[in-house]
Amino acid sequence: GCASTGAIELSDGPHRLVVNCGGAALGGAWIPADLAQGLRTTAAHSTLVLDDSNSTALLPDGTLGKGVTEVELNRQELENGSRIDLSHDGYVRRLGYVHRRLLLVSGDGKEIRGEDMLTPAERRRKPVTLPVQLRFHLAPGVEPTPTADGLGALLRIDLGPLWQFRAGAGKLAIEESLWVDPDGRPHPTRQLVVTAEALPGGSSIGWLFKRVG
């Protein structure tokens, strides 16, 4: 299993935009053990990572240890799109925070608004300030160009449409990543990484993917 609770993937028709690094081993492909273990981590998925740790412990035999025990998921179809609200307790036992991810998808699929929230868990001692990374792994063939203000990027899909990413808080960096195809072959790609902090009183990061061309 993977520590992937809350992870998303986005496509525009046949064009992949946001992916997870790949679970080729689950499909039967042979890949090196250290790479297979890395693909199981929370950081290998397009979701929030708290304190550079996994939302669920990864055991060497491929099974999952302690971490996520409760997931709440609600989906509503609205007049102008869809609303998805997800939360999990994977960080509660060790770090004292609940992670909640809210997604608003426009009816035409050309705009995805998200908000990732970290709130202190009830009946737990007050948590401390911790580093947060919000990761969006880009599909092979997607070329990111940062905007001048450091809070966004243009995403050019090879032979496809143009998208824009915006972060409402934190600091955005573009880093190396990889995607492993169903045959177990790794392909170099990039990832958007928003760095921020989880605060004892609660914190949130808003973000947006929008098709612009």
C-alpha positions in Angstrom: 0.0 0.0 0.0 0.9 3.7 -0.3 0.7 6.7 2.1 -1.4 8.5 -0.5 -4.5 9.7 1.4 -5.9 12.9 -0.2 -3.7 12.7 -3.4 -5.2 13.8 -6.7 -4.5 13.5 -10.4 -5.7 16.0 -13.1 -6.2 15.5 -16.8 -7.5 17.7 -19.7 -9.1 15.3 -22.0 -6.3 12.9 -23.1 -3.6 15.1 -21.7 -2.3 14.3 -18.2 -1.5 17.4 -16.1 -1.0 16.4 -12.5 0.0 12.8 -11.6 1.4 10.8 -8.7 4.8 9.3 -9.2 3.5 5.9 -10.1 2.8 2.6 -8.4 4.2 0.3 -11.2 5.1 -2.3 -8.6 1.4 -2.7 -7.8 0.8 -3.5 -11.5 3.4 -6.3 -11.5 6.3 -4.4 -13.1 9.8 -5.0 -11.6 11.5 -2.0 -10.3 14.4 -1.6 -7.8 13.4 -1.9 -4.1 14.5 1.5 -3.1 12.6 3.1 -5.9 9.5 1.0 -5.1 9.7 2.2 -1.5 10.1 5.8 -2.5 7.0 5.6 -4.7 4.9 4.6 -1.7 5.8 7.7 0.3 3.4 10.6 0.8 5.9 12.9 -0.9 5.6 10.8 -4.1 1.9 11.8 -4.3 0.2 15.1 -5.2 -1.0 16.0 -1.7 0.1 17.7 1.5 3.2 16.5 3.4 3.5 17.5 7.0 6.9 17.7 8.7 8.5 15.7 5.9 6.8 12.6 7.1 4.3 10.0 5.7 0.6 10.2 6.6 0.8 6.4 7.2 3.8 4.4 8.2 5.3 2.2 5.4 6.5 -1.3 6.4 9.3 -3.0 4.5 7.0 -5.9 3.5 4.8 -3.6 1.5 2.0 -3.2 4.0 0.9 -0.1 5.9 1.6 0.6 9.6 0.0 3.2 11.9 -1.3 6.4 10.5 -4.6 7.0 8.7 -7.5 5.2 10.5 -10.4 7.5 9.7 -11.2 9.3 6.4 -14.2 11.5 5.8 -15.2 12.1 2.2 -18.2 14.2 1.0 -19.0 15.1 -2.6 -21.7 17.5 -3.8 -22.9 18.2 -7.3 -23.6 22.0 -7.4 -25.2 24.1 -10.1 -21.9 25.2 -11.4 -19.7 22.2 -10.7 -18.6 19.8 -8.0 -17.4 20.1 -4.4 -15.3 17.5 -2.8 -14.4 17.7 0.9 -11.9 15.1 2.3 -10.2 14.9 5.7 -8.0 12.3 7.4 -6.3 11.7 10.8 -3.0 10.3 9.6 -1.0 13.0 11.3 -3.1 13.2 14.5 -1.3 10.6 16.7 2.2 11.8 16.0 1.9 15.5 15.2 -1.6 16.6 16.4 -3.1 17.9 13.2 -6.0 16.9 11.0 -5.5 17.4 7.3 -8.6 18.5 5.3 -8.6 19.1 1.5 -11.4 21.0 -0.2 -11.8 20.9 -4.0 -14.1 22.9 -6.2 -14.2 21.8 -9.8 -16.0 24.0 -12.3 -18.7 22.5 -14.5 -16.6 22.7 -17.6 -13.6 21.3 -15.9 -11.4 24.3 -16.8 -10.9 25.5 -13.2 -10.0 23.5 -10.0 -9.8 25.5 -6.8 -8.4 23.8 -3.8 -7.7 24.5 -0.1 -5.6 22.4 2.2 -6.2 23.0 5.9 -4.4 21.8 9.0 -6.4 22.1 12.2 -5.4 21.0 15.8 -7.0 17.7 16.6 -9.5 17.7 19.5 -8.6 16.1 22.8 -4.9 16.3 21.9 -2.2 18.5 23.4 -1.6 21.7 21.5 0.6 21.0 18.4 3.7 22.9 17.5 4.6 24.9 14.4 5.7 22.4 11.7 6.9 22.7 8.0 4.4 21.9 5.3 5.0 21.0 1.7 2.1 20.9 -0.8 3.3 18.8 -3.8 1.8 18.6 -7.3 3.8 16.2 -9.5 3.5 17.2 -13.2 3.0 14.6 -16.0 5.9 14.1 -18.5 5.5 16.6 -21.3 4.3 19.4 -19.0 6.7 22.3 -18.9 6.3 24.7 -16.0 7.4 28.4 -16.2 7.4 30.3 -12.9 5.6 33.7 -12.7 7.5 36.8 -11.6 5.7 37.1 -8.3 6.9 33.6 -7.1 3.3 32.4 -6.4 2.4 30.8 -9.7 3.5 29.0 -12.9 2.4 28.6 -16.4 2.0 24.9 -17.4 2.5 24.1 -21.1 1.3 20.6 -22.0 3.2 19.2 -25.0 0.8 19.4 -28.0 -1.9 20.4 -25.6 -3.6 23.3 -23.8 -2.0 25.9 -21.5 -2.8 25.9 -17.8 -1.9 28.2 -14.9 -1.2 27.4 -11.3 -1.5 29.9 -8.4 -0.8 29.4 -4.7 -2.5 31.7 -2.2 0.2 31.4 0.5 3.6 30.1 1.1 6.5 30.0 -1.3 6.4 28.1 -4.7 9.4 26.2 -6.1 9.7 24.0 -9.2 11.7 20.8 -8.4 12.7 17.6 -10.2 10.4 14.6 -10.0 9.8 11.4 -11.9 6.9 9.3 -13.2 7.1 5.5 -13.5 5.1 4.1 -16.3 3.1 0.8 -16.2 6.2 -1.1 -17.5 8.3 0.2 -14.6 10.3 2.7 -16.6 11.0 6.0 -14.9 10.5 9.3 -16.8 12.0 12.6 -15.6 9.5 15.3 -14.9 8.9 18.3 -12.6 6.8 19.1 -9.6 5.3 22.2 -8.0 6.2 22.5 -4.3 4.5 25.1 -2.1 6.3 25.5 1.2 4.5 26.9 4.2 4.0 26.2 8.0 1.3 24.5 10.1 0.4 26.8 13.0 -0.9 25.7 16.4 -4.0 27.8 15.8 -4.7 26.2 12.4 -3.6 27.2 8.9 -4.6 26.8 5.3 -3.2 27.1 1.7 -5.5 28.0 -1.1 -4.5 27.1 -4.7 -5.9 27.1 -8.2 -5.4 25.3 -11.5 -7.0 27.1 -14.4 -7.0 26.5 -18.2 -5.9 29.7 -19.9 -5.3 28.7 -23.5 
